[in-house]
Amino acid sequence: MFLLQDIADAGKKYLTDRGYQVEIGSKTDDATIVKEAQGAEALIVRTYACDKEIIDALPDVKIIARHGVGYDNIDIKEAARVHKWVTNTPLANADSVAETTIMMILATAKNLSNNIEQTKLGHYDYRNTHQGLDIEGLTLGIIGYGKIGKKVAEKNFWIWYERAYLRSNHQEQ
């Protein structure tokens, strides 16, 4: 199993505990990946593009597993053409993305980034004149109610209670 980019130690341990030999690429450029991944039967891809050139240069690969959501960095048409499975982990990071979204909403409301920067510069009264926005009594609008939007709504329930308006063209499957 060849990892184009490193993953968490827990993920590598999970694979090795199940008998897989895990190799990690030393650099993310096509030439290095093609050289180091020769003979691998599986690729784990994070953000680096797994394009036609890489797919065609690694004939032993049977599966390309996307460590994350979506396939936008994998040439799935080429993989299908040469009979390679392509998988992803559609819910693996949904909670983390939803929590990051909530954190960014709160940080923006409180002008956190600017307050931190000004405090580092020694301007301690900056926050007195740039207090940000209190969210009590406000309504959260969620545009898009797919997997992440639902998680954001669920996690925000106790912050905004039931004052969350949702808008989506997404059809539940």
C-alpha positions as CSV (number, residue, x, y, z in Angstrom):
1,M,0.0,0.0,0.0
2,F,1.5,3.3,-1.1
3,L,0.6,6.6,0.5
4,L,1.2,9.6,-1.8
5,Q,1.1,11.7,1.4
6,D,1.4,10.8,5.0
7,I,-1.6,10.1,7.1
8,A,-2.2,10.0,10.9
9,D,-0.3,7.4,12.9
10,A,-3.5,5.7,13.9
11,G,-4.4,5.2,10.2
12,K,-1.1,3.6,9.5
13,K,-1.3,1.4,12.6
14,Y,-4.8,0.3,11.5
15,L,-3.4,-0.8,8.1
16,T,-0.2,-2.5,9.5
17,D,-2.2,-4.3,12.2
18,R,-4.2,-5.9,9.4
19,G,-1.2,-7.1,7.6
20,Y,-0.7,-4.4,5.0
21,Q,2.8,-3.1,4.2
22,V,2.6,0.7,4.2
23,E,5.1,2.8,2.3
24,I,4.9,6.6,2.3
25,G,6.1,8.8,-0.6
26,S,9.1,11.0,0.0
27,K,7.9,13.8,-2.2
28,T,4.7,14.7,-4.0
29,D,5.7,15.0,-7.7
30,D,4.7,12.7,-10.4
31,A,8.2,11.3,-11.1
32,T,8.9,10.4,-7.5
33,I,5.5,8.9,-6.9
34,V,5.7,6.7,-10.1
35,K,9.3,5.6,-9.1
36,E,8.5,4.9,-5.4
37,A,5.0,3.3,-5.9
38,Q,6.1,0.7,-8.5
39,G,4.7,-2.7,-7.5
40,A,2.1,-1.2,-5.1
41,E,-1.3,-2.8,-5.4
42,A,-3.1,0.1,-3.6
43,L,-2.7,3.9,-3.5
44,I,-4.0,6.1,-0.7
45,V,-4.4,9.7,-2.0
46,R,-5.0,12.8,0.1
47,T,-4.8,16.1,-1.8
48,Y,-2.2,15.4,-4.5
49,A,-3.7,14.8,-8.0
50,C,-3.8,11.2,-9.1
51,D,-4.0,11.8,-12.8
52,K,-3.9,9.7,-16.0
53,E,0.0,9.7,-16.0
54,I,0.2,8.3,-12.5
55,I,-2.6,5.8,-13.0
56,D,-1.1,4.5,-16.3
57,A,2.4,4.3,-14.9
58,L,1.4,2.0,-12.0
59,P,-0.1,-1.1,-13.6
60,D,-0.1,-3.2,-10.4
61,V,-2.4,-0.8,-8.6
62,K,-5.9,-2.3,-8.2
63,I,-7.5,0.3,-6.0
64,I,-7.1,4.1,-5.4
65,A,-8.5,5.1,-2.1
66,R,-9.2,8.8,-1.5
67,H,-8.4,9.7,2.1
68,G,-11.1,12.3,2.3
69,V,-14.3,13.4,0.6
70,G,-14.8,13.6,-3.1
71,Y,-12.9,12.5,-6.2
72,D,-11.9,15.8,-7.6
73,N,-8.2,15.0,-7.5
74,I,-8.5,11.6,-9.0
75,D,-9.0,10.9,-12.8
76,I,-11.8,8.5,-12.2
77,K,-12.5,8.1,-15.9
78,E,-9.0,6.9,-16.5
79,A,-9.1,4.6,-13.4
80,A,-12.4,3.1,-14.7
81,R,-10.9,2.7,-18.2
82,V,-8.0,0.6,-16.8
83,H,-10.3,-1.3,-14.4
84,K,-9.1,0.2,-11.1
85,W,-11.4,0.7,-8.1
86,V,-11.7,4.2,-6.7
87,T,-13.1,4.8,-3.2
88,N,-13.4,7.6,-0.8
89,T,-14.4,8.3,2.8
90,P,-17.5,10.4,2.5
91,L,-18.3,11.0,6.2
92,A,-14.9,10.6,7.6
93,N,-14.3,14.3,8.2
94,A,-17.9,15.6,8.4
95,D,-17.8,16.3,12.1
96,S,-14.4,18.0,11.8
97,V,-15.6,20.2,8.9
98,A,-18.8,21.1,10.7
99,E,-16.9,22.0,13.9
100,T,-14.4,24.1,11.9
101,T,-17.3,25.9,10.3
102,I,-18.9,26.7,13.7
103,M,-15.5,27.9,15.0
104,M,-15.1,30.2,12.0
105,I,-18.6,31.6,12.4
106,L,-17.8,32.4,16.1
107,A,-14.3,33.7,15.4
108,T,-15.7,36.0,12.7
109,A,-18.5,37.2,14.9
110,K,-16.1,38.0,17.7
111,N,-13.4,39.6,15.4
112,L,-11.1,37.1,16.9
113,S,-8.3,37.2,14.3
114,N,-7.9,41.0,14.5
115,N,-8.2,41.0,18.3
116,I,-5.4,38.4,18.6
117,E,-3.2,40.3,16.1
118,Q,-3.6,43.6,17.9
119,T,-3.0,42.0,21.3
120,K,0.3,40.5,20.0
121,L,1.2,44.0,18.8
122,G,0.6,45.3,22.3
123,H,-2.6,47.2,21.5
124,Y,-4.6,45.9,24.4
125,D,-7.5,48.4,24.1
126,Y,-8.2,47.4,20.5
127,R,-10.9,45.0,21.6
128,N,-12.7,47.7,23.6
129,T,-13.5,49.5,20.3
130,H,-13.8,46.4,18.1
131,Q,-15.9,44.1,20.2
132,G,-17.4,42.0,17.5
133,L,-21.0,40.7,17.5
134,D,-22.9,38.9,20.1
135,I,-24.8,36.0,18.6
136,E,-27.5,35.7,21.3
137,G,-30.9,36.3,19.7
138,L,-29.5,36.0,16.1
139,T,-30.6,33.5,13.5
140,L,-28.2,31.2,11.8
141,G,-28.9,30.7,8.1
142,I,-27.5,27.5,6.5
143,I,-27.3,27.4,2.8
144,G,-26.9,23.9,1.6
145,Y,-28.3,21.1,3.8
146,G,-26.2,18.1,2.8
147,K,-24.1,16.1,5.1
148,I,-22.0,19.0,6.4
149,G,-25.0,21.4,6.6
150,K,-26.9,18.9,8.7
151,K,-23.9,18.5,11.1
152,V,-23.6,22.2,11.4
153,A,-27.3,22.5,12.2
154,E,-27.1,19.7,14.8
155,K,-24.1,21.1,16.5
156,N,-25.4,24.6,16.5
157,F,-28.8,23.7,18.0
158,W,-27.7,24.5,21.5
159,I,-26.1,27.8,20.4
160,W,-28.9,29.2,18.2
161,Y,-31.6,26.9,19.6
162,E,-34.3,26.5,17.0
163,R,-33.6,29.7,15.1
164,A,-31.8,28.2,12.2
165,Y,-33.1,28.7,8.7
166,L,-32.1,26.1,6.1
167,R,-31.9,26.5,2.3
168,S,-31.0,23.6,0.0
169,N,-31.7,22.3,-3.4
170,H,-30.1,19.0,-2.3
171,Q,-32.4,16.0,-2.7
172,E,-32.0,13.3,0.0
173,Q,-31.1,9.9,-1.4
